């Protein structure tokens, strides 16, 4: 059993869950957020920054690592943990999402996906088997099988066809899997169709995986529909396995989807927004370029104990951002990642205290606040 | 006395000096290298990175800070140390060097320099008095008066005229100075003319400053001439004051100029080269993009104990650099800055041990080694 999950508490009012995922000796308290380390680095951060922010697990992208430096190179360097000097846990995605996003440059068939590299146009192919093999070379702790993610607005027929393909690819992934120390999750689709969500959940959970991924959400639908579908999808999954909602989302999305019974999240939002100067704070969103901060001695967020808020003023951060200094990228990313991780820790405490409904109402108002420019 | 200097040893064979500069309670062992923190950050590093590398003093650029965020903003934020959260010492230059580099966009007269901002073309003016005032607002520990730096190849008449102006501006700077907690150095010119170097040194040292800056070198002349002139210029200065050679240089330049009796250095080379993927190591220079490092598990420099060499392989650093990750900039800069600071510490030990000539011969061969691509 490469992955263990202990469910510690379920909030009776909302369905929010608190637990612990254990992989490779790493204990990950859930609900958890996984910072995105696309190319074997969470952009602008090093492993010490991640540890200081409280991260115990990160996500890395198979598609990007497959292209550069190549999974064989990562394997030759002792695997992803050693390559990037990260002693926490790592989840890799299948690469399918990135490949399918290539639009004109990919063709999907029952056996896999053929695509052109976005870097040099080289012709590449992913199959259920090759994606498992690549992730075995990368050596991540949790691996995701190739799936077909239909676009938002896909018809019931298209969604059903993608479900069948995803199930067939899961079976082939299980058969292809060699390493015993990696947990292969199952991916559940069904688009925005309630009955298909339940049907596919039954199909995938019959394969008894150590965890389940809710796929095909946050692809363009409204936040309300996404959150409602997340609840339907999560409720259809077994209670004794972790549930991972891919690519979600804003702080409000996380708070709402924890209530839907989701345990694990990843999203580029905290890191990407930081690089664009948009910060999440306990008082709402902040645009650091705002002239009001030019001589503001206060930290970004007085309630935050991250390495940025402990050391630097808004005035300094604004200066670094306005002149385009590299340090701005790192300091702002440290804050946003710390904010997301602290939000998940606070959610977990509220669940354990039986106060999640109150916590959620408070946060859904507060997080959506945009501090006026 | 805002600055104290204790000379601990002078190498009898070479003239290299070991000492301690004390400012604002900070003890700086000399010879020392000052990483360049142009816009209130040493590019890609934070204050913890600088401390870990062993830096006790950095340089910041008055010209750049005058333009953004403005010296008044830095003053309102409690001065440069507090603004950038740096508890070590800070030297600011006069801004004259940057202004004079603007070529077509500046005009010099006996009273100062009029120039156009490189950012928005705004018309600005620096005078001897305004430059002192700006540095008093910045609150650095060591300040440099406005000087005129003639270009390489300037005639004896032009160099003499620049010397006279530099001396007059020093007198006006001394008269304008209000703060008691900043050390105003004197700048010595004389171009590549031995007699003018000695003449100007006599003129400037008559003003009894707490330290002296050797200006007008490393502006295009050959390394041999630069080193020879540095020795002439340094020898003409009093032994009981620190000697600062502006803008120099390569590791070999530093080793040679320490032998010339120089105590303090600054240069953008370690930081700029790091961002371009060129690293200094004990075995010579390394281009990290070299394909030979793609699967090289060794640290950049096995003899280096910096945060980069302790944690990461050449393969990982090459990957980060090749894909353009922000973390590459920081990790490579940490190494190069650590290398320069370690080189100065090693030079100091050799001086104190009476072994500087041997140290220098060894290093001049070793540092110039370029590891073949």
HADDOCK unambig.tbl for C-alpha pairs under 7 A between the chains (distance, minus, plus):
assign (segid A and resid 43 and name CA) (segid B and resid 325 and name CA) 6.73 0.50 0.50
assign (segid A and resid 43 and name CA) (segid B and resid 326 and name CA) 6.49 0.50 0.50
assign (segid A and resid 43 and name CA) (segid B and resid 327 and name CA) 6.88 0.50 0.50
assign (segid A and resid 44 and name CA) (segid B and resid 326 and name CA) 5.02 0.50 0.50
assign (segid A and resid 44 and name CA) (segid B and resid 327 and name CA) 4.91 0.50 0.50
assign (segid A and resid 45 and name CA) (segid B and resid 327 and name CA) 6.35 0.50 0.50
assign (segid A and resid 46 and name CA) (segid B and resid 327 and name CA) 6.94 0.50 0.50
assign (segid A and resid 69 and name CA) (segid B and resid 319 and name CA) 6.14 0.50 0.50
assign (segid A and resid 73 and name CA) (segid B and resid 295 and name CA) 6.42 0.50 0.50
assign (segid A and resid 77 and name CA) (segid B and resid 295 and name CA) 6.54 0.50 0.50
assign (segid A and resid 77 and name CA) (segid B and resid 297 and name CA) 6.49 0.50 0.50
assign (segid A and resid 83 and name CA) (segid B and resid 316 and name CA) 6.10 0.50 0.50
assign (segid A and resid 84 and name CA) (segid B and resid 316 and name CA) 6.69 0.50 0.50
assign (segid A and resid 85 and name CA) (segid B and resid 311 and name CA) 6.48 0.50 0.50
assign (segid A and resid 85 and name CA) (segid B and resid 312 and name CA) 6.64 0.50 0.50
assign (segid A and resid 295 and name CA) (segid B and resid 73 and name CA) 6.42 0.50 0.50
assign (segid A and resid 295 and name CA) (segid B and resid 77 and name CA) 6.53 0.50 0.50
assign (segid A and resid 297 and name CA) (segid B and resid 77 and name CA) 6.48 0.50 0.50
assign (segid A and resid 311 and name CA) (segid B and resid 85 and name CA) 6.47 0.50 0.50
assign (segid A and resid 312 and name CA) (segid B and resid 85 and name CA) 6.64 0.50 0.50
assign (segid A and resid 316 and name CA) (segid B and resid 83 and name CA) 6.10 0.50 0.50
assign (segid A and resid 316 and name CA) (segid B and resid 84 and name CA) 6.69 0.50 0.50
assign (segid A and resid 319 and name CA) (segid B and resid 69 and name CA) 6.15 0.50 0.50
assign (segid A and resid 325 and name CA) (segid B and resid 43 and name CA) 6.72 0.50 0.50
assign (segid A and resid 326 and name CA) (segid B and resid 43 and name CA) 6.48 0.50 0.50
assign (segid A and resid 326 and name CA) (segid B and resid 44 and name CA) 5.01 0.50 0.50
assign (segid A and resid 327 and name CA) (segid B and resid 43 and name CA) 6.87 0.50 0.50
assign (segid A and resid 327 and name CA) (segid B and resid 44 and name CA) 4.91 0.50 0.50
assign (segid A and resid 327 and name CA) (segid B and resid 45 and name CA) 6.34 0.50 0.50
assign (segid A and resid 327 and name CA) (segid B and resid 46 and name CA) 6.94 0.50 0.50
